[in-house]
Amino acid sequence: MREVDLFVIGAGSGGVRAARVAAQHGARVALAEAYRVGGTCVIRGCVPKKLMVLASRFAQGYTDGPSFGWHAAMAPRFSWPDLMGRVRAEVTRLESLYTANLLKAGVTLHAERAVLDDAHTVRLLGSGERFRAGRILIATGATPQLAPDIAGGELASSSDDVFDWPEQPRRVVVQGAGYIALEFACLLRRLGSDVTVVMRGERVLRGFDEDVRGHLQTQLEGQGLRFIPGAAVAEIAARRDGLTVTLDVGQVLDANAVLRAIGRLPNTAGLGLEAAGVKLDAGGAVVVDAHGQSAVPHIHAVGDVTNRVQLTPAAIREGQAYADTVFGGRDSAVHPHLGAVALVPCAVFTTPEVAAVGLTEAQALTRHADIDIYSSHFRAMKAAFAGSEERTLMKLVVQRSTDRVLGCHIIGAEAAEMIQLIGVALTLGATKASLDATLAVHPTAAEELVIMRTPTRRHGAVAASRP
């Protein structure tokens, strides 16, 4: 049996960062990954999906071109095989970089599944090799949720499967209205597929600000996306020329592909965690404290497997903090940016993009009575000039008594780029007065964030004026 200081199970963003940094601190580190190095984000998630999103936006450029004096000599033609071949090549390139950096740091890689035999023993299922580990880090991420099981469910695709579709389906039914479902639905529609979104609720993006949810749904409907609210897929049946999709409300749809994107679950099944004393919650996530420590003191977990903040940068930060704290002699907080106000910037790469940081209007009102809302709806310069109906939304949530900006919500071109920077301002405690005092950059869409002067809604007593 080999001995190591740290055994990392899972080579996603969090596991890779923790393994590499721990090795750089001098630890003997082994890492096992059953699929490919890079995890969901690099291999089958945000990176390849963002490339597909970028490809889908070229269509609008061809449409808008004549408004700007550009006239194509012939009609553009999109090739799904060409795009996906390039995407897969880029994923392979990134995976090789991740692997090279791990090996350079001195990490030993094992391309097979690992499980726990006990609280200190890790076994590789392929070779049967066993390791005695001083510390163990669980970084196995999450996996697409396929339950509830339905008749013909095996005919559907998960978000992982889309990257392996050999051709673009002409008609797609997407089940789900979260960010993964909407990103794929939107990009497929813009690439030319006929897309229907089936969702349980009345509006998309549960958990986001209500104004954002309504505005985005209207924008996507304007692009030709069809929404069927209050429904779910009940059965899928194959036929000679495609699929028949029956909904639980009785409606029947024709499709060439069904994408079920109804959530992701922590990937903990069959790892031997509970037998080793690691506690899991009702959803299968590893229960950890603020430093990622499980019920077993020398076993930690980072990333989506803990079901805390399911974002790649959060997993990276957790992996870095773990390695620095345990092997670097530093007491690094996992999420120093989290406090009374949850300042976690996030983006949904639909077109138009959605981006948010801080509290929604509803969340703010559960904490404070004196809330002012500043919002603006407008057509950005490019959209207006090209005659597009795409409208931008910008919204600020402000506590009136302190003047502090509690949240910012944007729908529009480059919203993700804007929210990264406004997130810095909010982390530093930005007030509405500080935004007002910032000189606008003109002409930009972002200038709207610093020129909104009059509240569109006010909650609570308004006798006290804003500083």
C-alpha positions as CSV (number, residue, x, y, z in Angstrom):
1,M,0.0,0.0,0.0
2,R,1.3,3.4,-1.0
3,E,1.3,6.4,1.3
4,V,0.5,9.9,0.4
5,D,-0.2,13.1,2.3
6,L,-3.2,14.0,0.3
7,F,-5.5,12.0,-2.0
8,V,-7.9,14.0,-4.2
9,I,-10.9,12.3,-5.7
10,G,-12.0,14.2,-8.7
11,A,-10.1,16.4,-11.2
12,G,-12.5,19.2,-11.7
13,S,-11.7,22.9,-11.1
14,G,-11.6,22.6,-7.3
15,G,-9.8,19.3,-7.1
16,V,-7.1,20.3,-9.7
17,R,-6.4,23.6,-7.9
18,A,-6.2,21.9,-4.5
19,A,-3.9,19.1,-5.7
20,R,-1.6,21.4,-7.6
21,V,-1.2,24.0,-4.7
22,A,-0.8,21.3,-2.1
23,A,2.0,19.7,-4.1
24,Q,3.6,23.1,-4.5
25,H,3.5,23.4,-0.7
26,G,5.5,20.1,-0.6
27,A,2.8,17.6,0.0
28,R,2.8,14.1,-1.6
29,V,-0.4,14.3,-3.7
30,A,-2.2,11.7,-5.7
31,L,-5.3,12.5,-7.8
32,A,-7.8,10.1,-9.3
33,E,-10.3,11.0,-12.1
34,A,-12.6,8.5,-13.8
35,Y,-13.3,10.5,-16.9
36,R,-11.1,13.4,-18.0
37,V,-9.0,16.1,-16.3
38,G,-10.8,19.4,-16.1
39,G,-14.2,18.4,-14.8
40,T,-17.6,19.7,-15.8
41,C,-16.5,23.3,-16.6
42,V,-13.7,22.5,-19.0
43,I,-14.9,19.2,-20.5
44,R,-18.7,19.3,-20.6
45,G,-19.9,22.6,-19.2
46,C,-19.2,26.3,-19.2
47,V,-16.2,26.3,-21.6
48,P,-17.6,24.3,-24.5
49,K,-21.1,25.7,-23.9
50,K,-19.7,29.3,-24.1
51,L,-18.0,28.5,-27.4
52,M,-21.4,27.3,-28.7
53,V,-23.1,30.4,-27.4
54,L,-20.5,32.6,-29.2
55,A,-21.1,30.6,-32.4
56,S,-24.9,31.1,-32.1
57,R,-24.5,34.9,-32.0
58,F,-22.9,35.1,-35.4
59,A,-26.3,34.7,-37.0
60,Q,-27.5,38.0,-35.6
61,G,-24.4,39.6,-37.0
62,Y,-25.4,38.5,-40.5
63,T,-28.9,39.8,-39.9
64,D,-27.7,43.2,-38.7
65,G,-24.9,43.6,-41.2
66,P,-26.9,45.6,-43.9
67,S,-27.8,48.2,-41.3
68,F,-24.1,48.9,-40.9
69,G,-23.3,48.8,-44.6
70,W,-22.2,45.1,-44.8
71,H,-23.7,42.9,-47.5
72,A,-22.8,39.2,-47.8
73,A,-22.1,37.9,-51.2
74,M,-24.0,34.7,-50.4
75,A,-26.3,33.4,-47.7
76,P,-24.3,32.1,-44.6
77,R,-24.3,28.4,-43.9
78,F,-23.8,26.9,-40.5
79,S,-22.1,23.5,-40.0
80,W,-22.7,21.7,-36.7
81,P,-19.9,19.2,-37.3
82,D,-17.4,21.9,-38.0
83,L,-18.3,23.8,-34.8
84,M,-18.4,20.8,-32.6
85,G,-15.1,19.5,-34.1
86,R,-13.5,22.8,-33.2
87,V,-15.1,22.8,-29.7
88,R,-13.8,19.3,-29.0
89,A,-10.3,20.2,-30.1
90,E,-10.3,23.2,-27.8
91,V,-11.5,21.0,-24.9
92,T,-8.7,18.6,-25.6
93,R,-6.1,21.4,-25.7
94,L,-7.3,22.7,-22.3
95,E,-7.3,19.3,-20.8
96,S,-3.7,18.8,-21.8
97,L,-2.7,22.1,-20.1
98,Y,-4.5,21.1,-16.9
99,T,-2.7,17.7,-17.0
100,A,0.7,19.3,-17.7
101,N,0.4,21.7,-14.8
102,L,-0.5,19.0,-12.4
103,L,2.4,16.8,-13.5
104,K,4.8,19.8,-13.3
105,A,3.7,20.4,-9.7
106,G,4.5,16.8,-8.8
107,V,1.0,15.4,-8.6
108,T,0.6,11.7,-9.4
109,L,-2.4,11.2,-11.7
110,H,-4.6,8.1,-11.9
111,A,-7.1,7.8,-14.7
112,E,-9.6,5.6,-13.0
113,R,-12.4,5.7,-10.4
114,A,-11.4,5.9,-6.7
115,V,-13.5,4.9,-3.7
116,L,-12.9,4.9,0.1
117,D,-12.4,1.5,1.8
118,D,-12.2,3.3,5.1
119,A,-11.5,6.8,6.5
120,H,-7.8,6.6,5.5
121,T,-7.8,4.1,2.6
122,V,-8.4,4.9,-1.0
123,R,-8.8,2.1,-3.6
124,L,-8.6,2.5,-7.4
125,L,-11.3,0.3,-9.0
126,G,-9.5,-0.4,-12.2
127,S,-6.1,-1.5,-10.9
128,G,-7.1,-2.4,-7.4
129,E,-4.2,-0.3,-6.1
130,R,-4.7,1.0,-2.5
131,F,-3.4,4.2,-0.9
132,R,-3.0,5.2,2.7
133,A,-3.8,8.9,2.8
134,G,-3.1,11.3,5.6
135,R,-5.9,13.6,4.2
136,I,-8.6,13.0,1.6
137,L,-10.3,15.7,-0.5
138,I,-13.6,14.9,-2.2
139,A,-14.0,17.0,-5.3
140,T,-16.3,14.9,-7.5
141,G,-18.6,17.7,-8.5
142,A,-22.2,17.2,-9.6
143,T,-24.0,15.1,-12.2
144,P,-27.2,15.8,-14.2
145,Q,-30.4,14.9,-12.4
146,L,-32.5,12.5,-14.4
147,A,-35.2,11.7,-11.9
148,P,-38.2,11.5,-12.0
149,D,-37.9,8.5,-14.2
150,I,-40.3,8.5,-17.2
151,A,-41.2,6.1,-19.9
152,G,-38.7,6.4,-22.7
153,G,-36.4,8.4,-20.5
154,E,-33.4,6.7,-22.1
155,L,-34.2,8.5,-25.3
156,A,-33.5,11.9,-23.8
157,S,-30.2,13.6,-23.5
158,S,-28.6,15.3,-20.5
159,S,-26.6,18.5,-20.7
160,D,-23.5,16.3,-20.8
161,D,-24.7,14.5,-23.9
162,V,-25.3,17.6,-26.1
163,F,-21.6,17.9,-26.9
164,D,-21.7,14.4,-28.4
165,W,-24.7,15.0,-30.7
166,P,-23.5,14.0,-34.2
167,E,-25.8,16.5,-35.9
168,Q,-28.0,19.5,-35.0
169,P,-31.5,18.4,-34.2
170,R,-34.2,20.2,-36.2
171,R,-36.7,20.2,-33.4
172,V,-35.8,20.1,-29.7
173,V,-37.8,19.9,-26.5
174,V,-36.0,21.2,-23.5
175,Q,-37.3,20.3,-20.1
176,G,-36.3,22.8,-17.4
177,A,-36.0,26.6,-17.1
178,G,-32.8,27.0,-15.1
179,Y,-29.7,28.6,-16.5
180,I,-28.4,25.3,-18.1
181,A,-31.7,24.6,-19.8
182,L,-32.1,28.2,-21.1
183,E,-28.5,28.5,-22.3
184,F,-28.8,25.4,-24.5
185,A,-32.4,26.3,-25.6
186,C,-31.3,29.8,-26.6
187,L,-28.1,28.8,-28.5
188,L,-29.9,25.9,-30.3
189,R,-32.7,28.3,-31.4
190,R,-30.1,30.9,-32.6
191,L,-28.3,28.1,-34.6
192,G,-31.6,27.3,-36.3
193,S,-33.3,24.6,-34.3
194,D,-37.0,24.8,-33.5
195,V,-37.1,24.8,-29.6
196,T,-39.8,24.3,-27.1
197,V,-39.1,24.8,-23.4
198,V,-41.3,22.8,-21.0
199,M,-41.2,24.1,-17.4
200,R,-43.0,23.5,-14.1
201,G,-43.3,27.2,-13.2
202,E,-44.8,30.2,-14.9
203,R,-41.5,32.0,-15.3
204,V,-37.9,31.1,-16.1
205,L,-34.8,31.3,-13.8
206,R,-36.3,30.5,-10.4
207,G,-34.3,32.3,-7.7
208,F,-33.4,35.3,-9.8
209,D,-35.0,38.7,-9.5
210,E,-38.6,38.8,-10.6
211,D,-38.1,41.7,-13.1
212,V,-35.2,39.7,-14.6
213,R,-37.3,36.6,-15.0
214,G,-40.1,38.4,-16.8
215,H,-37.8,40.5,-19.0
216,L,-35.7,37.6,-20.1
217,Q,-38.7,35.3,-20.9
218,T,-40.2,38.1,-23.1
219,Q,-36.9,38.6,-24.9
220,L,-36.5,34.8,-25.6
221,E,-40.1,34.5,-26.8
222,G,-39.3,37.3,-29.2
223,Q,-36.5,35.2,-30.7
224,G,-38.9,32.3,-31.4
225,L,-38.5,30.2,-28.3
226,R,-41.8,28.6,-27.2
227,F,-42.6,28.1,-23.5
228,I,-45.1,25.7,-22.1
229,P,-45.5,26.5,-18.4
230,G,-47.0,24.3,-15.7
231,A,-46.0,21.1,-17.4
232,A,-43.4,18.3,-17.4
233,V,-42.3,15.6,-19.8
234,A,-44.2,12.4,-19.0
235,E,-43.3,10.0,-21.8
236,I,-40.9,9.9,-24.8
237,A,-41.5,7.4,-27.6
238,A,-39.4,6.7,-30.7
239,R,-40.8,6.7,-34.2
240,R,-39.2,6.4,-37.6
241,D,-38.6,10.1,-38.2
242,G,-38.0,11.3,-34.6
243,L,-39.5,11.3,-31.1
244,T,-43.0,11.8,-29.8
245,V,-43.0,13.7,-26.5
246,T,-46.1,13.5,-24.2
247,L,-46.5,16.0,-21.4
248,D,-48.3,15.4,-18.2
249,V,-50.9,18.0,-19.2
250,G,-51.8,15.8,-22.2
251,Q,-50.1,17.9,-24.9
252,V,-48.1,16.0,-27.5
253,L,-45.0,17.4,-29.2
254,D,-42.8,16.2,-32.1
255,A,-39.1,16.3,-31.6
256,N,-35.8,15.1,-32.9
257,A,-34.1,15.4,-29.5
258,V,-35.2,15.9,-25.9
259,L,-32.8,17.7,-23.5
260,R,-33.7,17.2,-19.8
261,A,-32.0,19.9,-17.8
262,I,-33.8,19.8,-14.5
263,G,-30.9,20.3,-12.1
264,R,-27.7,18.7,-11.0
265,L,-27.0,16.4,-8.0
266,P,-23.8,16.0,-5.9
267,N,-21.8,13.2,-7.4
268,T,-21.4,11.1,-4.2
269,A,-23.0,7.8,-5.0
270,G,-20.8,4.7,-4.6
271,L,-17.8,6.5,-3.2
272,G,-17.9,4.8,0.2
273,L,-18.3,8.1,2.0
274,E,-20.9,7.1,4.5
275,A,-19.1,3.9,5.5
276,A,-16.0,6.1,6.1
277,G,-18.1,8.3,8.5
278,V,-18.7,11.2,6.1
279,K,-22.2,12.6,6.6
280,L,-24.3,13.5,3.5
281,D,-27.4,15.6,3.5
282,A,-30.8,14.6,2.1
283,G,-29.7,15.6,-1.4
284,G,-26.5,13.6,-1.3
285,A,-24.2,16.5,-0.7
286,V,-21.2,16.2,1.6
287,V,-21.9,18.1,4.8
288,V,-19.0,20.5,5.6
289,D,-18.2,23.4,7.8
290,A,-17.0,26.8,6.6
291,H,-13.6,25.4,5.9
292,G,-14.8,22.4,3.9
293,Q,-14.3,19.9,6.7
294,S,-16.6,16.9,6.8
295,A,-17.7,15.0,9.9
296,V,-14.4,13.2,9.6
297,P,-11.7,15.8,10.5
298,H,-9.1,14.7,7.9
299,I,-11.7,14.4,5.0
300,H,-12.7,17.7,3.3
301,A,-14.8,18.5,0.2
302,V,-14.9,21.4,-2.2
303,G,-17.0,22.4,-5.1
304,D,-20.4,21.3,-6.3
305,V,-20.2,18.1,-4.3
306,T,-21.0,20.2,-1.3
307,N,-24.0,21.9,-3.0
308,R,-23.1,25.3,-1.6
309,V,-22.1,27.8,-4.3
310,Q,-22.3,25.8,-7.6
311,L,-19.9,28.0,-9.6
312,T,-16.5,27.2,-11.0
313,P,-14.7,30.2,-9.4
314,A,-16.2,29.2,-6.0
315,A,-14.7,25.7,-6.4
316,I,-11.3,27.1,-7.4
317,R,-11.4,29.4,-4.4
318,E,-12.3,26.6,-2.1
319,G,-9.6,24.3,-3.4
320,Q,-7.0,27.1,-3.1
321,A,-8.1,27.9,0.5
322,Y,-8.0,24.2,1.5
323,A,-4.5,23.7,0.2
324,D,-3.2,26.9,1.7
325,T,-4.7,26.2,5.1
326,V,-3.9,22.6,5.4
327,F,-0.5,22.4,3.7
328,G,0.6,26.0,3.4
329,G,0.3,27.1,7.0
330,R,-2.2,29.9,6.2
331,D,-5.7,30.2,7.7
332,S,-7.4,31.0,4.4
333,A,-11.2,31.7,4.6
334,V,-13.1,29.7,1.9
335,H,-15.5,32.5,1.1
336,P,-14.3,35.8,2.6
337,H,-16.6,37.6,0.2
338,L,-19.7,36.0,1.6
339,G,-21.4,37.9,4.5
340,A,-24.8,39.4,5.3
341,V,-25.1,40.3,1.7
342,A,-24.3,37.4,-0.6
343,L,-22.0,39.0,-3.1
344,V,-21.5,36.2,-5.6
345,P,-21.5,37.5,-9.1
346,C,-23.1,35.1,-11.6
347,A,-24.1,35.1,-15.3
348,V,-26.5,33.2,-17.5
349,F,-25.1,33.0,-21.1
350,T,-28.4,33.3,-22.9
351,T,-28.6,36.0,-25.6
352,P,-29.2,38.5,-24.2
353,E,-27.0,37.7,-21.2
354,V,-28.2,37.8,-17.7
355,A,-25.9,38.8,-14.8
356,A,-26.5,39.5,-11.2
357,V,-24.7,40.2,-7.9
358,G,-26.1,40.7,-4.5
359,L,-29.7,40.6,-3.4
360,T,-32.9,40.5,-5.4
361,E,-35.6,42.9,-4.6
362,A,-37.6,40.2,-2.8
363,Q,-34.5,39.1,-0.8
364,A,-33.8,42.7,0.2
365,L,-37.3,43.2,1.5
366,T,-37.0,40.2,3.8
367,R,-34.0,42.0,5.5
368,H,-34.8,45.6,5.2
369,A,-38.0,47.7,5.1
370,D,-36.5,50.8,3.4
371,I,-35.6,49.7,-0.2
372,D,-35.4,51.8,-3.3
373,I,-35.4,50.3,-6.7
374,Y,-33.7,52.0,-9.7
375,S,-34.3,50.5,-13.1
376,S,-34.0,51.3,-16.7
377,H,-35.3,49.5,-19.9
378,F,-33.9,50.6,-23.2
379,R,-32.6,49.5,-26.6
380,A,-28.8,49.7,-26.7
381,M,-27.2,51.6,-29.5
382,K,-26.4,48.6,-31.7
383,A,-29.9,47.1,-31.3
384,A,-31.6,50.5,-32.0
385,F,-29.5,51.2,-35.1
386,A,-30.1,47.7,-36.5
387,G,-33.8,47.9,-35.8
388,S,-33.7,45.0,-33.3
389,E,-36.3,44.8,-30.6
390,E,-33.7,43.4,-28.0
391,R,-34.1,45.5,-24.9
392,T,-31.6,46.0,-22.1
393,L,-32.6,45.9,-18.4
394,M,-30.5,47.4,-15.6
395,K,-31.7,47.4,-12.0
396,L,-30.2,48.5,-8.7
397,V,-31.5,47.5,-5.3
398,V,-30.6,50.1,-2.6
399,Q,-31.1,50.3,1.1
400,R,-32.4,53.9,1.6
401,S,-31.2,54.4,5.2
402,T,-27.6,53.5,4.5
403,D,-27.5,54.3,0.7
404,R,-25.8,51.0,0.2
405,V,-26.3,49.2,-3.1
406,L,-27.4,45.7,-2.1
407,G,-27.9,44.2,-5.6
408,C,-27.4,44.8,-9.3
409,H,-29.2,42.9,-12.1
410,I,-28.5,43.3,-15.8
411,I,-29.9,41.8,-19.0
412,G,-28.2,42.8,-22.2
413,A,-25.0,42.5,-24.3
414,E,-21.9,42.0,-22.3
415,A,-23.8,41.8,-19.0
416,A,-21.4,39.3,-17.6
417,E,-18.4,41.6,-18.2
418,M,-20.2,44.4,-16.5
419,I,-21.3,42.4,-13.5
420,Q,-17.7,41.3,-12.8
421,L,-16.7,44.9,-12.2
422,I,-19.8,46.1,-10.4
423,G,-19.2,43.1,-8.2
424,V,-15.9,44.7,-7.1
425,A,-17.7,47.9,-6.2
426,L,-20.4,46.1,-4.2
427,T,-17.8,44.0,-2.4
428,L,-16.2,47.3,-1.3
429,G,-19.5,48.6,0.0
430,A,-20.5,50.9,-2.8
431,T,-23.3,53.4,-2.1
432,K,-25.7,54.8,-4.6
433,A,-24.0,58.2,-4.1
434,S,-20.7,56.7,-5.1
435,L,-22.2,55.4,-8.3
436,D,-23.8,58.8,-8.9
437,A,-20.4,60.5,-8.4
438,T,-18.8,58.2,-11.0
439,L,-18.3,59.8,-14.4
440,A,-20.2,58.0,-17.2
441,V,-18.4,56.5,-20.2
442,H,-20.4,57.6,-23.2
443,P,-21.8,56.1,-25.4
444,T,-22.1,52.7,-23.5
445,A,-24.8,50.7,-22.0
446,A,-22.9,50.4,-18.8
447,E,-23.2,54.2,-18.2
448,E,-26.8,53.6,-17.3
449,L,-25.6,52.2,-14.0
450,V,-24.2,55.6,-12.9
451,I,-26.9,57.9,-14.3
452,M,-30.1,56.5,-12.8
453,R,-31.2,59.2,-10.4
454,T,-34.9,58.6,-9.7
455,P,-36.3,55.5,-8.0
456,T,-38.8,53.6,-10.0
457,R,-40.2,52.0,-6.8
458,R,-39.9,52.7,-3.1
459,H,-40.7,50.4,-0.2
460,G,-41.3,51.5,3.3
461,A,-41.4,55.0,4.8
462,V,-39.8,57.6,2.5
463,A,-39.7,60.6,4.8
464,A,-35.9,60.3,5.2
465,S,-34.2,61.4,2.0
466,R,-31.2,59.5,0.5
467,P,-27.8,60.9,1.5
